[in-house]
Amino acid sequence: MTEKELLTKLKEFQGIKPNSDWANWLLNNILSQKKEQVSIKPRVTWASFSFLRHYQKVLIPSFFIFIFASTFVFAQNTLPGNPLYAVKTFTQNARIVLAPKDYKPVIRLQIAKSRLEDMAKVSDQEKEIALMSQNIKKDLATVPQELKAISKKQVALKVSQQVQQKTQEISNIVQQTNLENKDKDELEQTVQETQNQVLALIIQTTEEINQCPSFLQTNLNNLQQYFTDNINFLASWPADDITKIKVYIADISNDMKAGNCLEAMEKMESINQIIKIHSLDVQVENLAPTPESNSGSGGSTPESSD
């Protein structure tokens, strides 16, 4: 097709008239699209670009943890009568529960002292401080029993001395509280009774420590005599128990050379426990009503060889 023919065809297209219905539809369609483009604008929100939206699962629990922790912190500065004082009491009780067993008496008296100091700062909470006084009396009465439960003598002596000092400090604070005279006298009496019991424990433990070398030597002599008298009986023991006793005896020898008498005594007690277990086994066997039951089968403990 030549250029002349192409121009001729284009001129023919100019003469074509569109259908009026189609032309109206096309015009309305174009106008409606233009209207939507003008009225609908992009909506930009701050949250769409905020990093908080991506970390909300972490931030929300963290917020509550912060509030919870803050409550505990603020509660430590409260006094009896404040709603948050119950939180303070809870944390103090938790400290006692979580304290190491041997040092629980010291922690218990530290908290008792702190509560007495709080009681001394208020004057209009008679009912609450009277209840606190009763709880402190219970804590004081518990301390001597906790001291007796400490197995290591040196630790028991050290803790007892610390407790004795704390009870003296508590005694000084009792008179500063606003308790009624009757409650104050009862609390002071409980403090005195605790001091007396702790002092007796200190004296007793000190004597045991001082007498340890001679006491240990006596036990070693009894142990040697026991092995000599019951050599046939020992042949029936499990090999593990024999090995344990040999290890304990070697450790005792080393402890004595190093001057660790109390540690040696603890190992001696472990040996005695093994012997008592086997002695009980023999006693159970001898309970059977047989004619040979009185013939004797050995197995006396070292203590009975004196």
VENQUI-V81208 format. One line per field, one symbol per residue. ss: DSSP state (h for helix, s for strand, l for the rest). burial: 1 if it has 9 or more other C-alpha atoms within 8 Angstrom, else 0. A space follows every 10 residues. Layout:
BEGIN
ss: ???
burial: ???
END
This chain:
BEGIN
ss: llhhhhhhhh hhhhlllllh hhhhhhhhhh hhhhhhhhhl llllllhhhl hhhhlhhhhh hhhhhhhhhh hhhhhlllll llllhhhhhh hhhhhhhhll hhhhhhhhhh hhhhhhhhhh lllllhhhhh hhhhhhhhhh hhhhhhhhll llhhhhhhhh hhhhhhhhhh hhhhllllll hhhhhhhhhh hhhhhhhhhh hhhhhhhhhh lhhhhhhhhh hhhhhhhhhl hhhhllllhh hhhhhhhhhh hhhhhhhhll hhhhhhhhhh hhhhhhhhhh hhhhhhllll hhhhllllll lhhhhl
burial: 0000010000 0000000000 0010000000 0000000000 0000000000 0000000010 0000000000 1100100111 0001101100 1100110010 0111111111 1110111111 0100110111 0111011011 1011011101 0110111011 1111011111 1011001110 0011001101 1101101110 1100110010 0100010010 0110111001 0010001000 1100100110 1110110001 1111111100 1101110110 0100000000 0010000011 110010
END
